[in-house]
Amino acid sequence: MTKIEIVKSIMQQHMFEGQLMLPKQTLAKLIYEQNPGVWNSPDAVRTLIRACTGSATTGHSKKHSENMPGKSTIEEGLKKFGLYTKLPIRKDVVLPAGKYLVMSDIHFPEHDPLAIQASLEYGKEKGITGIVLNGDIIDMYMVSRFLQDTKRPSIREELIMTRNFFQLLREQFADLPIWYKFGNHEERMRHYLLSNARAIEDLDGITLEEQLHLKKYDIKVVFRERIKAGKLDILHGHEFQKSIMAPVNPARGAFMRAKSSLLIGHHHQTSSHHENNLKGDEIVCYSTGCHCTLTPEYNPYGYIKQNHGGAIVTVLPNRNFHVENYRIIEGRVY
């Protein structure tokens, strides 16, 4: 056996989970005494031990370290036994530099036509380069967990109305990229299928994105991934496990959850909250208004806190951003 083979063999006897259980100097003396005449001193043995463990600075140390038995066995074992996660890995959706109209909470067929018209016209006026539909565009009333009034529009009617809205968007903004982030109301469809029809949940054509013909209208669907508008994150607002409603306003609640710059919808209320951290980084959170009725049956006095509105988000090449968190009053943007 060569000197390095002797060292590796004895080291392996004193290792646990890839780590030496003896100090290098102690092990060097042990190897030296067990192999008389092979080395001139324990220091020569210690040099080889350091090379095998990657702690030496010699050129051949990396080679010996990589070939050392027990090295990286945990990683190799995880791969060998298939112990990898089967959960989907969420990748952020990154918006390029540009100017974006952010609309949310239309809730077809509970929509407000004047609010929708105001936002779309304002987006044109501002010269937007893209549109973000930030959740709850469709209501999905008939598959909610609440009691349903059969006099309300059917799922089919809701789908047709939402498709017609997408047709309008493509007529008015033919070449602009459009992202559609699913909110809690869009998720009602999948929850319903999993609860009541799991056997057909994966059939072609049955998902909401297929029923809404998103490919036909060239609309990119975003599920629970973050949308990155430079240094600003965009979420619908339901993604946090617990409610982010706070005594002050939804933006303050978003800050308490995210601890970073964030824009949300979901709460149908325009608000903002600014704070800096110890490093001096500015953190700002926004909640946007809605584009649906402010007097729904379940909340007939919603207008006391809720309001119509949206946002124009400008993303700069250096990843900085600017947000115009506008309100809509009687069909006019303020």
N, C-alpha and C positions, 0 to 999 in steps of 0.2 A: 504493500500500500504506500502511496505517496504521503508526504507530510500533511497535505491539505485533506486527503481522504481520512487519515487518522483523526485529525481534528474534527471533521464533520461527523464522523461516526460516534465519537465520544460526546460531542455536543448534543447529538440527537438523544442520547441517553439521559440528558439533564435538561430537557426542554418540556414545556407544557403549553399547549395551544400556541406553538410558535415562539414562545418566550423562554429565554434562559432562566433557570431557577437558581443558578449560582453566579456570584460576581465573576467578571472576566478574569481578574487576577487570581482568584481562588481556583477557577477551572484550569487556568494555564499551569499553575503549580501541580495540580492533579495529573494533567496530561503529561507534563514533563517527568514526573516521578514514575508514571506507569510505563513510560517509553524511554528508558535510559539509553544514552548514546545517540539519540535521534536529533536532539537540539542542544545547543551550547548553553542555553539559559531559559528560564520560564518566560522572559520578555519576548523571546523569539516566537514562542507558542502564542502568547497574548496578541502579538501582531497579526497572526493568522486568524485568531478568533475575531478580532476586530474587523478583519477583511470579510469574514463570512457573515458577520452581522450588519455590514454596511456602515459601521462607524469609523472605519479607517479612511484615510485620505489618499491612499495609494490608488494608482490607476486600475489595478485589478480587483479592487474591493467590490465594485458593483457587480462584476461577473460572478464572484464567489457568493455574494449575497443573494443574487437571483437564483442560483442553483442550490441554495441552502434548503435542506429538507424542513418541512413545517412552515415555510414562508408562504403567505397568502392562501393558506389552506381553508380559511373560513370563506373567503370569496369563491374559491373553487368549489367548495362543498355546497354553497348556496346554489350555484349553477348546476352542479351535478344532480342534486335532488329536486331541482325545479322549484326552489323556495323563493320565487320572485312574485311580486304583487300582480294580481290580475285586475286590479282597479284601474280605470282609465287615468292616464296622466294628462292633466289639464295644461294646455299650452296657451299662454297669453295671446290675445289677438291684438297685434300692434298696428295702430293707425299711422300712415305716413304723414309727413308734414302737410298741413292744409287747414281748411276751415269747414267745420261740421255742424250740421243742424241735428240737435238731439231732441227727439220727441218721445214721450212715454205716456202710458196710461190713457190710451184712447178708449179701450173697453168696448169695441164694437159689439153690440148695437146700442150701447149706452153713451155713444160719442156726442161731442158738441161740434157741429159743423163749423160754426164761426171760429172756434179756437183752432181747429185743424187748418182752416183757410188762412187764418192770421199767421200761423207758424210757417206754412209753406210759402206764402208770399214774402214773409220776412227773410226766409232762407234764400229765396231768389234775389231779393234786394241786397243781401249781404254777400252774394257771390260765393255761395258754399261750394265745396269740392267733394262733399260726401254727406251721407245721412246715416245717423244711428237711431234705430227704433229701439228704445231702451225698455222694452218689456210691457206686458199687459196691453198689447195692441188689440187682441181679441179677448172677449170676456169668458167664454166657455161656461156659461151659466148652467146649462143643463147637465154638465158632468161635475159640478161642484159638490162638496160634501154637505151643502146646506139644502134645505127643503126647496123644491123647484115649483114654480108656478107654471103650469102647462100653457098658460096664455102668453107666456113670453116667447120671443123668437126661438126657433129650433136651432140646433147645431148647424144644420145645413144652411140656414139663413145667415147665421153668423159667419160661416166660412165664405159664402158668396159675397157678403158685404166686405169682408177683409180682402178677398182677392180683387174686388173692384177698386179698393183703395190702392193696392199695389199697382194695378193697371194705371190709375191716375198718376202715381209717382213716376212710372216709367214714361208716361206721356209728357210730363212736365220736367223730368230730370232724366232724360233718356240715357245719358252716358255716365252718370254719377254712380260710384260704388255705394251700395246700401248694405248695412249690417243690421241684423234683426236679433237682438238679445232676448231670449225667452225669459219671461217673468213668472211669477207664481201662478198666474191665470193660464198661461200657455202650458205650464206643467200639469194642469188639471187633467189634460187628455191622457198623458202617460200614467198618472196616478190612477185614473179610472180604469184604464186597460189592465194595469197590474192587479187591481183589486177585484175586477169583475170579469176580465177576459184574458187572463195571462196566456192561455193557449194560443191566441191569435195575435199577441202583442208584436211579434216580429214578422208578421206577414207584410209583403210588399204593398205599399200604398196606404197603409193604415195610420202611419204616424202623422202628427200635425203638420210637420214641414212638408210632407208629401201632399196632404190634403189642401194645403195652402198654395201649392204649385210654386214653391220658392225658387226652384231651378229654372222654371219658365221665366220668372221675372228677374233672374240673376240676382237674387238676394241671398247674402251669406248668413247662415244661421249661427248664432253663438249661444251655447247653453250656459253652463255655470263658470265658464272661463272669464277672466278679467279682460276688459278692453283697455288697452294702454294708449292714452292720448298724451304722448310725451311722459311727463312726470305725474300726470293725473290718471288715476284709475277710474273706470266707469263700471258700475254694477247696477242692476235693477234696484236692489235694496232689500230683497227678501233672502239673500244668500247667507246672511248671518243667522245662526241657529235661533237666537232669541230676538225679540223685538228690539229695534234700536231707537224706538221712540223715547225721547227724553223730555223732562219738564220744560226745557227751553225751546228746542225745535229739532226737526229731524237731522239737520246738518250737524248740530252738536252731538246728537246720538251717533251719527256716522263717524265722527271724529273719535269718540270714545271707543268705538269698536275697531276702526281701521288704523288709527294712529299714523295715517298718511293721507295725502291729498286724494280726495274721492268725490265723485259726482254720482248721485243716486236719484231715482224716481220713487215710485212705490207709494209714497205718502201723500201725493197730490198737494204738496205745499212748497212754495218757494222759500228757501232759507239759505243762509251761509254762516260759516263759523271759521274764524282765523285764529291760529296759535302758532308760536315758534317753539322749537325744542332747544335744548341746552347748547347745541352746536350752532344755533342761529338759523337753521333751516326753516323756511316758512311753510307751514302746513295749512291748507285751506280745503274745507269740505262744503259741498253744495247739495241741496235737494231741489228738484225742479217741480214745477206745477204739472197739472194734468191736462188732458184734452177730452175729458168726458163730462157728463153732467155733474153738477155740484149738489144735486138734490136727488140722489138715488133713493129707491124705496127703503133700502136697509139703513140709510143715513140721510133723512130728508133735510137736515139742517147742516149738511157737510160744509156748506159755503162759509160757515163761521170761521173755520180754520183753513179750509182748502181753497185753492185758486187755480185758474188756468195759467199755463206757462210752459216754457221750454228753455233751451240754452243754445247759444252759438259758442262752440269750443274751437279755438284756434291753436293749432299745434305748430310750434316753430322748429326749424331744423336742429336747434340745440336742445330740443326736448322740453324747453319751457312752454308754458301754455297760458292762454287767456280765456276766461269764461265770462260770457255775458248771460247772466241768469235772469231772463226777462219774464215779466208777467203779461198776461193778456186780460184786458178788461173790456167787456162788451165788444169783442172782436178786434180790438186795437192793441198793439204791442207797446209796452212801457218798460 
